[in-house]
């Protein structure tokens, strides 16, 4: 994500004579160095600071909790923007919060509550650290995710630090890539990372309870597993 140009005019949701005015809701994850970012979710602190300066100068910042009432009353301010963060990375507090305060912009953080107080890193970051960063791995790996047994043969890629260009190749890896020519250049570790990420994500979703409709929760009934 690059620093925005201040002369750029964004295309606003609901822009038009008959369309209802809607706030633009921005979703961030981690405000940190994006040099190794398999999913493209990290924003450099300098770029984030530039985003907040543009919002403060050209937009109307809103709190997320005020959006519902504003929509119902048809009183959404012009060029309104809501800043949110997913997962609850510590850099949201240590890095992003000072920029938000300096610009006078409220922010809302959706915290992955299951990790609070656990001392554990997010499983997707742990996967990145174990598979895509420097270090040795066995040439053959067998793991079980849920009820699925998975196997990989890493060969020379088991020693990620053996050549500088190999390390740089892992830094340029994007797990969301779909172009065949790019996929053909994935290393064994990269293929292992994506396959294990898919399996872990599926297992996480299988274990999470299904949420009941909002109206039912508002009626006082607690959510229950499907």
MDAnalysis code that builds the backbone (N, CA, C; Angstrom):
import MDAnalysis as mda
import numpy as np

u = mda.Universe.empty(678, n_residues=226, atom_resindex=np.repeat(np.arange(226), 3), trajectory=True)
u.add_TopologyAttr("name", ["N", "CA", "C"] * 226)
u.add_TopologyAttr("resid", np.arange(1, 227))
u.add_TopologyAttr("resname", ["UNK", "UNK", "UNK", "UNK", "UNK", "UNK", "UNK", "UNK", "UNK", "UNK", "UNK", "UNK", "UNK", "UNK", "UNK", "UNK", "UNK", "UNK", "UNK", "UNK", "UNK", "UNK", "UNK", "UNK", "UNK", "UNK", "UNK", "UNK", "UNK", "UNK", "UNK", "UNK", "UNK", "UNK", "UNK", "UNK", "UNK", "UNK", "UNK", "UNK", "UNK", "UNK", "UNK", "UNK", "UNK", "UNK", "UNK", "UNK", "UNK", "UNK", "UNK", "UNK", "UNK", "UNK", "UNK", "UNK", "UNK", "UNK", "UNK", "UNK", "UNK", "UNK", "UNK", "UNK", "UNK", "UNK", "UNK", "UNK", "UNK", "UNK", "UNK", "UNK", "UNK", "UNK", "UNK", "UNK", "UNK", "UNK", "UNK", "UNK", "UNK", "UNK", "UNK", "UNK", "UNK", "UNK", "UNK", "UNK", "UNK", "UNK", "UNK", "UNK", "UNK", "UNK", "UNK", "UNK", "UNK", "UNK", "UNK", "UNK", "UNK", "UNK", "UNK", "UNK", "UNK", "UNK", "UNK", "UNK", "UNK", "UNK", "UNK", "UNK", "UNK", "UNK", "UNK", "UNK", "UNK", "UNK", "UNK", "UNK", "UNK", "UNK", "UNK", "UNK", "UNK", "UNK", "UNK", "UNK", "UNK", "UNK", "UNK", "UNK", "UNK", "UNK", "UNK", "UNK", "UNK", "UNK", "UNK", "UNK", "UNK", "UNK", "UNK", "UNK", "UNK", "UNK", "UNK", "UNK", "UNK", "UNK", "UNK", "UNK", "UNK", "UNK", "UNK", "UNK", "UNK", "UNK", "UNK", "UNK", "UNK", "UNK", "UNK", "UNK", "UNK", "UNK", "UNK", "UNK", "UNK", "UNK", "UNK", "UNK", "UNK", "UNK", "UNK", "UNK", "UNK", "UNK", "UNK", "UNK", "UNK", "UNK", "UNK", "UNK", "UNK", "UNK", "UNK", "UNK", "UNK", "UNK", "UNK", "UNK", "UNK", "UNK", "UNK", "UNK", "UNK", "UNK", "UNK", "UNK", "UNK", "UNK", "UNK", "UNK", "UNK", "UNK", "UNK", "UNK", "UNK", "UNK", "UNK", "UNK", "UNK", "UNK", "UNK", "UNK", "UNK", "UNK", "UNK", "UNK", "UNK", "UNK", "UNK", "UNK", "UNK", "UNK"])
u.atoms.positions = np.array([
    [0.844, -1.175, 0.000],
    [0.000, 0.000, 0.000],
    [0.880, 1.225, 0.000],
    [0.747, 2.072, -0.965],
    [1.616, 3.224, -1.079],
    [0.955, 4.453, -0.495],
    [1.784, 5.455, -0.187],
    [1.259, 6.693, 0.360],
    [0.356, 7.364, -0.660],
    [-0.845, 7.815, -0.244],
    [-1.766, 8.422, -1.200],
    [-1.311, 9.804, -1.612],
    [-1.701, 10.205, -2.811],
    [-1.422, 11.548, -3.268],
    [-2.562, 12.452, -2.835],
    [-2.255, 13.576, -2.228],
    [-3.283, 14.411, -1.632],
    [-4.212, 15.024, -2.666],
    [-3.790, 15.117, -3.935],
    [-4.662, 15.706, -4.929],
    [-5.663, 14.716, -5.489],
    [-5.530, 13.437, -5.113],
    [-6.429, 12.411, -5.621],
    [-7.787, 12.507, -4.939],
    [-8.860, 12.470, -5.718],
    [-10.215, 12.477, -5.182],
    [-10.766, 11.066, -5.199],
    [-11.075, 10.481, -4.045],
    [-11.565, 9.100, -4.023],
    [-12.975, 9.006, -4.565],
    [-13.318, 7.829, -5.056],
    [-14.674, 7.547, -5.490],
    [-15.449, 7.077, -4.272],
    [-16.403, 7.876, -3.825],
    [-17.069, 7.632, -2.546],
    [-18.222, 6.662, -2.683],
    [-18.424, 5.788, -1.681],
    [-19.593, 4.909, -1.715],
    [-20.877, 5.731, -1.734],
    [-21.825, 5.350, -2.566],
    [-23.087, 6.060, -2.625],
    [-23.001, 7.379, -3.352],
    [-21.939, 7.587, -4.118],
    [-21.776, 8.856, -4.808],
    [-22.752, 8.930, -5.974],
    [-23.544, 9.989, -6.015],
    [-24.544, 10.143, -7.074],
    [-25.749, 10.885, -6.544],
    [-26.606, 11.355, -7.446],
    [-27.742, 12.176, -7.048],
    [-28.767, 11.406, -6.229],
    [-28.993, 10.130, -6.542],
    [-30.041, 9.366, -5.872],
    [-29.498, 8.339, -4.890],
    [-28.222, 8.089, -4.913],
    [-27.641, 7.071, -4.035],
    [-27.563, 7.588, -2.604],
    [-27.829, 6.735, -1.619],
    [-27.691, 7.167, -0.219],
    [-26.231, 7.424, 0.113],
    [-25.998, 8.394, 0.975],
    [-24.625, 8.704, 1.377],
    [-24.140, 7.631, 2.334],
    [-22.972, 7.082, 2.062],
    [-22.412, 6.009, 2.874],
    [-21.010, 6.382, 3.331],
    [-20.610, 5.920, 4.520],
    [-19.232, 6.163, 4.954],
    [-18.282, 5.186, 4.262],
    [-17.069, 5.614, 4.085],
    [-16.015, 4.743, 3.573],
    [-15.336, 4.091, 4.778],
    [-15.401, 2.766, 4.875],
    [-14.815, 2.057, 6.013],
    [-13.491, 1.441, 5.579],
    [-12.409, 1.889, 6.194],
    [-11.071, 1.386, 5.893],
    [-10.722, 0.269, 6.873],
    [-10.165, -0.804, 6.350],
    [-9.783, -1.945, 7.170],
    [-8.275, -2.149, 7.091],
    [-7.599, -1.993, 8.221],
    [-6.173, -2.257, 8.323],
    [-5.960, -3.515, 9.162],
    [-4.772, -4.066, 9.053],
    [-4.381, -5.189, 9.907],
    [-3.169, -4.768, 10.741],
    [-1.988, -4.904, 10.183],
    [-0.766, -4.597, 10.921],
    [-0.101, -3.355, 10.341],
    [0.320, -2.447, 11.218],
    [1.050, -1.251, 10.796],
    [2.513, -1.514, 11.104],
    [3.220, -2.070, 10.129],
    [4.587, -2.547, 10.358],
    [5.312, -2.671, 9.021],
    [6.547, -3.097, 9.094],
    [7.384, -3.248, 7.901],
    [6.782, -4.308, 6.966],
    [6.423, -3.952, 5.740],
    [5.806, -4.916, 4.823],
    [6.793, -5.648, 3.927],
    [8.079, -5.621, 4.271],
    [9.069, -6.231, 3.374],
    [8.862, -7.733, 3.244],
    [8.312, -8.385, 4.266],
    [7.935, -9.797, 4.166],
    [6.484, -9.895, 4.590],
    [5.605, -10.045, 3.599],
    [4.171, -9.928, 3.862],
    [3.411, -10.838, 2.910],
    [3.304, -12.140, 3.206],
    [2.721, -13.088, 2.253],
    [1.309, -12.755, 1.793],
    [0.533, -12.050, 2.630],
    [-0.862, -11.773, 2.282],
    [-1.123, -10.300, 1.995],
    [-0.091, -9.485, 1.980],
    [-0.273, -8.077, 1.630],
    [-1.147, -7.315, 2.620],
    [-1.027, -7.610, 3.915],
    [-1.881, -6.965, 4.912],
    [-1.123, -5.981, 5.799],
    [0.163, -5.822, 5.590],
    [0.933, -4.889, 6.404],
    [1.054, -3.542, 5.681],
    [0.937, -2.469, 6.428],
    [1.096, -1.117, 5.899],
    [2.252, -0.456, 6.639],
    [3.184, 0.095, 5.886],
    [4.330, 0.762, 6.501],
    [3.847, 1.932, 7.359],
    [4.440, 2.133, 8.545],
    [4.007, 3.238, 9.408],
    [4.009, 4.601, 8.716],
    [4.993, 4.873, 7.870],
    [5.020, 6.160, 7.178],
    [3.835, 6.309, 6.236],
    [3.459, 5.219, 5.572],
    [2.305, 5.275, 4.676],
    [1.012, 5.444, 5.471],
    [0.916, 4.746, 6.602],
    [-0.270, 4.892, 7.439],
    [-0.406, 6.327, 7.927],
    [0.702, 6.931, 8.347],
    [0.672, 8.325, 8.795],
    [0.194, 9.236, 7.666],
    [0.629, 8.959, 6.432],
    [0.187, 9.758, 5.285],
    [-1.309, 9.584, 5.043],
    [-1.796, 8.341, 5.187],
    [-3.235, 8.100, 5.040],
    [-4.025, 8.944, 6.039],
    [-3.566, 8.964, 7.303],
    [-4.295, 9.696, 8.341],
    [-4.246, 11.199, 8.096],
    [-3.143, 11.718, 7.562],
    [-3.074, 13.150, 7.257],
    [-4.080, 13.520, 6.179],
    [-4.220, 12.673, 5.166],
    [-5.177, 12.931, 4.094],
    [-6.611, 12.892, 4.632],
    [-6.902, 11.896, 5.469],
    [-8.244, 11.800, 6.042],
    [-8.564, 13.022, 6.885],
    [-7.603, 13.441, 7.718],
    [-7.834, 14.594, 8.583],
    [-8.043, 15.871, 7.768],
    [-7.335, 15.997, 6.656],
    [-7.394, 17.222, 5.862],
    [-8.588, 17.274, 4.914],
    [-9.034, 16.118, 4.398],
    [-10.015, 16.122, 3.319],
    [-11.297, 15.345, 3.608],
    [-11.381, 14.688, 4.769],
    [-12.529, 13.833, 5.038],
    [-13.142, 14.156, 6.402],
    [-14.224, 13.453, 6.721],
    [-14.879, 13.590, 8.017],
    [-14.743, 12.266, 8.768],
    [-13.811, 12.160, 9.692],
    [-13.649, 10.903, 10.430],
    [-14.877, 10.619, 11.291],
    [-15.275, 9.343, 11.349],
    [-16.399, 8.908, 12.172],
    [-15.986, 7.752, 13.063],
    [-16.687, 7.630, 14.184],
    [-16.542, 6.432, 15.003],
    [-17.460, 5.353, 14.441],
    [-16.998, 4.122, 14.460],
    [-17.803, 3.041, 13.913],
    [-19.151, 2.930, 14.622],
    [-19.170, 3.142, 15.931],
    [-20.409, 2.987, 16.690],
    [-21.440, 4.056, 16.347],
    [-21.036, 5.134, 15.667],
    [-21.972, 6.190, 15.281],
    [-22.580, 5.957, 13.901],
    [-22.069, 4.988, 13.168],
    [-22.499, 4.802, 11.776],
    [-23.946, 4.354, 11.684],
    [-24.353, 3.416, 12.533],
    [-25.706, 2.871, 12.447],
    [-26.748, 3.967, 12.632],
    [-26.580, 4.787, 13.666],
    [-27.538, 5.862, 13.924],
    [-27.540, 6.885, 12.790],
    [-26.368, 7.183, 12.260],
    [-26.277, 8.155, 11.167],
    [-26.969, 7.642, 9.916],
    [-26.831, 6.356, 9.639],
    [-27.496, 5.771, 8.478],
    [-29.010, 5.789, 8.638],
    [-29.500, 5.420, 9.825],
    [-30.942, 5.385, 10.060],
    [-31.555, 6.774, 9.974],
    [-30.809, 7.784, 10.407],
    [-31.315, 9.156, 10.367],
    [-31.006, 9.853, 9.047],
    [-30.320, 9.139, 8.143],
    [-29.902, 9.726, 6.869],
    [-29.083, 10.991, 7.096],
    [-28.170, 10.901, 8.071],
    [-27.335, 12.052, 8.417],
    [-25.846, 11.670, 8.410],
    [-25.453, 10.882, 7.448],
    [-24.045, 10.547, 7.305],
    [-23.301, 11.776, 6.780],
    [-22.272, 12.229, 7.473],
    [-21.541, 13.423, 7.022],
    [-20.913, 13.211, 5.646],
    [-20.735, 14.287, 4.895],
    [-20.077, 14.144, 3.590],
    [-18.635, 13.682, 3.741],
    [-18.198, 12.841, 2.826],
    [-16.817, 12.336, 2.789],
    [-16.409, 11.734, 4.133],
    [-17.325, 10.961, 4.714],
    [-17.059, 10.358, 6.023],
    [-16.216, 9.093, 5.875],
    [-15.313, 8.892, 6.836],
    [-14.387, 7.760, 6.825],
    [-14.334, 7.140, 8.214],
    [-14.380, 5.806, 8.256],
    [-14.233, 5.062, 9.503],
    [-12.961, 4.225, 9.395],
    [-12.099, 4.311, 10.398],
    [-10.839, 3.566, 10.406],
    [-10.982, 2.376, 11.357],
    [-10.741, 1.169, 10.842],
    [-10.832, -0.036, 11.662],
    [-9.580, -0.888, 11.478],
    [-9.376, -1.796, 12.443],
    [-8.243, -2.724, 12.417],
    [-8.752, -4.117, 12.750],
    [-8.282, -5.104, 12.033],
    [-8.630, -6.492, 12.298],
    [-7.506, -7.206, 13.050],
    [-7.869, -8.165, 13.880],
    [-6.982, -9.102, 14.566],
    [-6.457, -8.579, 15.896],
    [-6.034, -7.321, 15.957],
    [-5.541, -6.790, 17.218],
    [-4.044, -6.930, 17.398],
    [-3.281, -6.623, 16.352],
    [-1.818, -6.621, 16.475],
    [-1.381, -5.558, 17.479],
    [-0.309, -5.827, 18.203],
    [0.187, -4.881, 19.200],
    [0.592, -3.558, 18.552],
    [0.974, -3.598, 17.280],
    [1.365, -2.344, 16.631],
    [0.164, -1.414, 16.408],
    [-1.066, -1.947, 16.479],
    [-2.235, -1.058, 16.429],
    [-2.204, -0.071, 17.587],
    [-1.767, -0.551, 18.748],
    [-1.669, 0.287, 19.937],
    [-0.387, 1.098, 19.956],
    [0.745, 0.434, 19.683],
    [2.035, 1.083, 19.856],
    [2.409, 2.002, 18.689],
    [1.940, 1.685, 17.484],
    [2.337, 2.451, 16.295],
    [1.175, 3.271, 15.739],
    [0.035, 2.618, 15.504],
    [-1.080, 3.313, 14.860],
    [-1.740, 4.338, 15.772],
    [-1.925, 4.004, 17.038],
    [-2.654, 4.884, 17.955],
    [-2.057, 6.291, 18.035],
    [-0.747, 6.453, 18.159],
    [-0.204, 7.822, 18.182],
    [-0.511, 8.615, 16.907],
    [-0.486, 7.968, 15.751],
    [-0.825, 8.657, 14.504],
    [-2.297, 9.063, 14.499],
    [-3.167, 8.172, 14.986],
    [-4.594, 8.488, 15.052],
    [-4.837, 9.672, 15.990],
    [-4.193, 9.666, 17.156],
    [-4.369, 10.752, 18.113],
    [-3.859, 12.072, 17.563],
    [-2.745, 12.010, 16.880],
    [-2.165, 13.224, 16.312],
    [-3.087, 13.834, 15.261],
    [-3.767, 12.988, 14.501],
    [-4.647, 13.463, 13.441],
    [-6.077, 13.691, 13.934],
    [-6.377, 13.307, 15.187],
    [-7.717, 13.473, 15.716],
    [-8.722, 12.529, 15.082],
    [-8.298, 11.304, 14.786],
    [-9.146, 10.326, 14.108],
    [-9.443, 9.165, 15.049],
    [-10.715, 8.818, 15.257],
    [-11.028, 7.647, 16.079],
    [-10.760, 6.360, 15.314],
    [-10.496, 5.295, 16.025],
    [-10.249, 3.995, 15.396],
    [-10.925, 2.889, 16.190],
    [-11.291, 1.822, 15.509],
    [-11.924, 0.671, 16.146],
    [-11.085, -0.562, 15.842],
    [-10.752, -1.343, 16.883],
    [-9.945, -2.545, 16.730],
    [-10.808, -3.774, 17.032],
    [-10.843, -4.710, 16.097],
    [-11.512, -5.992, 16.313],
    [-10.441, -7.002, 16.745],
    [-10.466, -7.358, 18.008],
    [-9.419, -8.182, 18.598],
    [-9.785, -9.658, 18.492],
    [-8.824, -10.462, 18.086],
    [-8.991, -11.920, 18.112],
    [-8.883, -12.356, 19.564],
    [-10.025, -12.401, 20.259],
    [-10.035, -12.530, 21.717],
    [-9.436, -13.842, 22.205],
    [-9.448, -14.869, 21.370],
    [-8.898, -16.144, 21.803],
    [-7.403, -16.103, 22.066],
    [-6.723, -15.074, 21.540],
    [-5.279, -14.969, 21.740],
    [-4.916, -14.084, 22.935],
    [-5.882, -13.342, 23.471],
    [-5.597, -12.413, 24.553],
    [-5.115, -13.169, 25.794],
    [-3.944, -12.801, 26.283],
    [-3.386, -13.429, 27.471],
    [-2.785, -14.800, 27.252],
    [-2.795, -15.277, 26.007],
    [-2.290, -16.630, 25.747],
    [-0.775, -16.664, 25.584],
    [-0.189, -15.529, 25.249],
    [1.247, -15.499, 24.988],
    [1.624, -16.105, 23.657],
    [0.637, -16.418, 22.828],
    [0.880, -17.045, 21.534],
    [0.750, -16.021, 20.414],
    [1.516, -16.225, 19.356],
    [1.353, -15.408, 18.167],
    [0.234, -15.984, 17.310],
    [-0.285, -15.183, 16.401],
    [-1.320, -15.683, 15.506],
    [-0.776, -16.864, 14.715],
    [-1.626, -17.856, 14.472],
    [-1.125, -19.083, 13.829],
    [-0.574, -18.805, 12.444],
    [-1.143, -17.832, 11.725],
    [-0.648, -17.542, 10.384],
    [0.734, -16.877, 10.423],
    [1.010, -16.104, 11.494],
    [2.344, -15.527, 11.649],
    [3.349, -16.588, 12.083],
    [2.906, -17.514, 12.903],
    [3.776, -18.627, 13.297],
    [4.139, -19.472, 12.077],
    [3.167, -19.684, 11.206],
    [3.413, -20.437, 9.976],
    [4.441, -19.721, 9.106],
    [4.317, -18.416, 9.011],
    [5.279, -17.600, 8.262],
    [6.672, -17.759, 8.859],
    [6.760, -17.636, 10.171],
    [8.070, -17.710, 10.844],
    [8.726, -19.077, 10.660],
    [7.940, -20.128, 10.747],
    [8.500, -21.475, 10.672],
    [8.875, -21.887, 9.254],
    [8.118, -21.419, 8.263],
    [8.306, -21.923, 6.901],
    [8.995, -20.955, 5.959],
    [8.825, -19.661, 6.153],
    [9.309, -18.700, 5.161],
    [10.502, -17.892, 5.623],
    [10.920, -18.053, 6.860],
    [12.087, -17.329, 7.342],
    [13.293, -18.266, 7.403],
    [14.451, -17.675, 7.644],
    [15.690, -18.451, 7.612],
    [15.664, -19.606, 8.604],
    [16.340, -20.662, 8.247],
    [16.442, -21.790, 9.155],
    [16.343, -23.116, 8.418],
    [16.708, -24.179, 9.098],
    [16.684, -25.527, 8.529],
    [15.362, -26.215, 8.837],
    [14.967, -27.061, 7.918],
    [13.824, -27.932, 8.116],
    [14.189, -29.321, 7.630],
    [13.472, -30.346, 8.065],
    [13.733, -31.686, 7.522],
    [13.447, -31.709, 6.023],
    [14.175, -32.473, 5.255],
    [13.910, -32.540, 3.810],
    [12.541, -33.126, 3.484],
    [11.984, -33.899, 4.401],
    [10.635, -34.437, 4.229],
    [9.825, -34.134, 5.485],
    [8.616, -33.620, 5.298],
    [7.773, -33.213, 6.424],
    [6.413, -33.881, 6.295],
    [5.925, -34.443, 7.404],
    [4.590, -35.032, 7.468],
    [3.846, -34.429, 8.655],
    [2.668, -33.868, 8.396],
    [1.868, -33.246, 9.442],
    [0.418, -33.696, 9.310],
    [-0.287, -33.639, 10.419],
    [-1.715, -33.942, 10.423],
    [-2.468, -32.698, 10.879],
    [-3.366, -32.211, 10.041],
    [-4.211, -31.057, 10.369],
    [-5.644, -31.557, 10.430],
    [-6.228, -31.535, 11.634],
    [-7.543, -32.137, 11.780],
    [-7.450, -33.636, 11.526],
    [-8.168, -34.091, 10.539],
    [-8.109, -35.508, 10.165],
    [-7.332, -35.714, 8.875],
    [-6.686, -34.682, 8.409],
    [-5.984, -34.749, 7.122],
    [-4.484, -34.916, 7.333],
    [-3.924, -35.915, 6.709],
    [-2.477, -36.153, 6.753],
    [-1.846, -35.520, 5.509],
    [-0.808, -34.704, 5.711],
    [-0.190, -33.965, 4.614],
    [1.309, -34.230, 4.599],
    [1.867, -34.333, 3.393],
    [3.292, -34.626, 3.232],
    [3.917, -33.679, 2.216],
    [5.182, -33.309, 2.485],
    [5.929, -32.452, 1.566],
    [7.371, -32.939, 1.476],
    [7.970, -32.789, 0.308],
    [9.394, -33.047, 0.095],
    [10.049, -31.728, -0.282],
    [10.893, -31.217, 0.605],
    [11.467, -29.892, 0.432],
    [12.799, -29.911, -0.315],
    [13.505, -31.006, -0.294],
    [14.789, -31.077, -0.981],
    [15.750, -30.011, -0.477],
    [16.419, -29.321, -1.405],
    [17.395, -28.290, -1.042],
    [16.747, -27.096, -0.365],
    [15.443, -26.915, -0.574],
    [14.749, -25.773, 0.030],
    [14.619, -25.926, 1.542],
    [14.971, -27.096, 2.078],
    [14.950, -27.282, 3.530],
    [15.960, -26.367, 4.209],
    [17.005, -25.952, 3.478],
    [18.005, -25.022, 4.014],
    [17.801, -23.676, 3.349],
    [16.893, -22.861, 3.922],
    [16.493, -21.619, 3.285],
    [17.618, -20.595, 3.205],
    [18.574, -20.659, 4.126],
    [19.607, -19.630, 4.192],
    [20.799, -19.926, 3.268],
    [20.715, -20.959, 2.452],
    [21.924, -21.412, 1.744],
    [22.392, -20.457, 0.653],
    [21.491, -19.678, 0.039],
    [21.897, -18.685, -0.938],
    [21.100, -17.406, -0.723],
    [21.734, -16.268, -0.948],
    [21.074, -14.980, -0.725],
    [19.865, -14.808, -1.645],
    [19.997, -15.205, -2.900],
    [18.874, -14.991, -3.830],
    [17.671, -15.827, -3.425],
    [17.905, -16.975, -2.789],
    [16.810, -17.828, -2.340],
    [16.029, -17.132, -1.228],
    [16.756, -16.505, -0.317],
    [16.129, -15.766, 0.771],
    [15.317, -14.604, 0.216],
    [15.861, -13.872, -0.747],
    [15.140, -12.761, -1.348],
    [13.887, -13.238, -2.078],
    [13.977, -14.421, -2.676],
    [12.829, -14.971, -3.380],
    [11.662, -15.199, -2.419],
    [11.956, -15.632, -1.199],
    [10.905, -15.843, -0.213],
    [10.319, -14.512, 0.254],
    [11.119, -13.467, 0.304],
    [10.612, -12.154, 0.690],
    [9.634, -11.607, -0.341],
    [9.747, -12.006, -1.586],
    [8.877, -11.505, -2.650],
    [7.660, -12.416, -2.869],
    [7.428, -13.329, -1.974],
    [6.351, -14.307, -2.109],
    [5.007, -13.728, -1.673],
    [3.970, -13.908, -2.509],
    [2.609, -13.512, -2.165],
    [1.712, -14.742, -2.250],
    [1.132, -15.118, -1.116],
    [0.369, -16.360, -1.042],
    [-0.948, -16.296, -1.785],
    [-1.423, -15.086, -2.117],
    [-2.690, -14.950, -2.838],
    [-2.509, -15.001, -4.351],
    [-1.298, -15.203, -4.811],
    [-1.011, -15.217, -6.257],
    [-1.830, -16.299, -6.960],
    [-2.378, -15.972, -8.130],
    [-3.174, -16.929, -8.898],
    [-2.663, -17.125, -10.317],
    [-1.750, -16.268, -10.766],
    [-1.241, -16.392, -12.129],
    [-0.354, -17.629, -12.256],
    [-0.623, -18.420, -13.273],
    [0.054, -19.711, -13.439],
    [1.566, -19.562, -13.520],
    [2.033, -18.513, -14.215],
    [3.480, -18.357, -14.377],
    [4.151, -18.035, -13.044],
    [3.449, -17.351, -12.149],
    [3.999, -17.068, -10.825],
    [3.935, -18.307, -9.933],
    [2.831, -19.025, -10.008],
    [2.686, -20.233, -9.203],
    [3.748, -21.271, -9.560],
    [4.128, -21.310, -10.847],
    [5.133, -22.273, -11.292],
    [6.496, -21.989, -10.683],
    [6.721, -20.741, -10.226],
    [8.009, -20.373, -9.638],
    [8.023, -20.508, -8.112],
    [6.937, -20.923, -7.522],
    [6.917, -21.100, -6.077],
    [7.904, -22.179, -5.663],
    [8.585, -21.940, -4.553],
    [9.517, -22.926, -4.013],
    [8.722, -23.980, -3.229],
    [9.352, -25.127, -2.910],
    [8.644, -26.133, -2.096],
    [8.133, -25.583, -0.772],
    [8.924, -24.708, -0.126],
    [8.475, -24.129, 1.140],
    [7.243, -23.249, 0.932],
    [7.231, -22.502, -0.145],
    [6.099, -21.630, -0.410],
    [4.833, -22.434, -0.682],
    [4.973, -23.510, -1.454],
    [3.809, -24.366, -1.696],
    [3.335, -25.006, -0.394],
    [4.283, -25.417, 0.442],
    [3.927, -25.998, 1.733],
    [3.197, -24.970, 2.590],
    [3.697, -23.747, 2.598],
    [3.058, -22.679, 3.381],
    [1.606, -22.494, 2.954],
    [1.358, -22.363, 1.646],
    [-0.002, -22.102, 1.187],
    [-0.925, -23.300, 1.456],
    [-0.446, -24.497, 1.215],
    [-1.282, -25.682, 1.452],
    [-1.599, -25.845, 2.941],
    [-0.593, -25.580, 3.778],
    [-0.814, -25.705, 5.218],
    [-1.698, -24.571, 5.726],
    [-1.561, -23.389, 5.141],
    [-2.430, -22.269, 5.513],
    [-3.882, -22.589, 5.176],
    [-4.123, -23.120, 3.971],
    [-5.481, -23.478, 3.566],
    [-6.072, -24.525, 4.507],
    [-5.282, -25.546, 4.841],
    [-5.774, -26.610, 5.711],
    [-6.044, -26.091, 7.119],
    [-5.164, -25.225, 7.623],
    [-5.336, -24.672, 8.966],
    [-6.539, -23.750, 9.030],
    [-6.740, -22.965, 7.983],
    [-7.888, -22.071, 7.932],
    [-9.190, -22.862, 7.913],
    [-9.227, -23.913, 7.116],
    [-10.421, -24.753, 7.048],
    [-10.705, -25.399, 8.402],
    [-9.656, -25.837, 9.099],
    [-9.833, -26.457, 10.403],
    [-10.306, -25.428, 11.430],
    [-9.776, -24.214, 11.354],
    [-10.209, -23.153, 12.259],
    [-11.691, -22.847, 12.063],
    [-12.122, -22.744, 10.814],
    [-13.524, -22.452, 10.534],
    [-14.427, -23.602, 10.964],
    [-13.929, -24.823, 10.854],
    [-14.722, -25.980, 11.266],
    [-14.956, -25.975, 12.774],
    [-13.964, -25.509, 13.519],
    [-14.061, -25.545, 14.977],
    [-14.828, -24.359, 15.546],
    [-14.909, -23.248, 14.803],
    [-15.589, -22.067, 15.316],
    [-17.091, -22.277, 15.300],
    [-17.802, -21.813, 16.348],
    [-19.263, -21.932, 16.352],
    [-19.887, -20.996, 15.328],
    [-20.991, -21.433, 14.760],
    [-21.727, -20.582, 13.831],
    [-22.517, -19.562, 14.635],
    [-22.502, -18.294, 14.172],
    [-23.209, -17.236, 14.887],
    [-24.656, -17.161, 14.424],
    [-25.561, -16.957, 15.382],
    [-26.969, -16.842, 15.062],
    [-27.266, -15.442, 14.541],
    [-28.425, -15.239, 13.918],
    [-28.766, -13.922, 13.361],
    [-28.695, -12.824, 14.409],
    [-28.381, -11.604, 13.945],
    [-28.230, -10.462, 14.852],
    [-29.500, -10.235, 15.655],
    [-30.672, -10.332, 15.014],
    [-31.925, -10.076, 15.703],
    [-32.114, -11.033, 16.877],
    [-31.668, -12.264, 16.698],
    [-31.806, -13.256, 17.766],
    [-30.883, -12.930, 18.916],
    [-29.649, -12.458, 18.618],
    [-28.728, -12.084, 19.681],
    [-29.250, -10.869, 20.441],
    [-29.823, -9.901, 19.712],
    [-30.327, -8.702, 20.346],
    [-31.527, -9.005, 21.240],
    [-32.218, -10.098, 20.977],
    [-33.352, -10.485, 21.784],
    [-32.931, -11.076, 23.129],
    [-31.635, -11.213, 23.318],
    [-31.134, -11.682, 24.597],
    [-30.670, -13.109, 24.629],
    [-30.776, -13.802, 23.507],
    [-30.329, -15.197, 23.480],
    [-28.854, -15.275, 23.124],
    [-28.062, -15.990, 23.895],
    [-26.634, -16.100, 23.578],
    [-26.433, -16.946, 22.334],
    [-25.366, -16.663, 21.572],
    [-25.079, -17.481, 20.386],
    [-24.752, -18.903, 20.792],
    [-25.179, -19.849, 19.990],
    [-24.922, -21.243, 20.291],
    [-24.369, -21.940, 19.081],
    [-23.568, -23.003, 19.269],
    [-23.021, -23.735, 18.129],
    [-24.125, -24.333, 17.280],
    [-23.887, -24.398, 15.958],
    [-24.877, -24.984, 15.062],
    [-24.951, -26.473, 15.297],
])
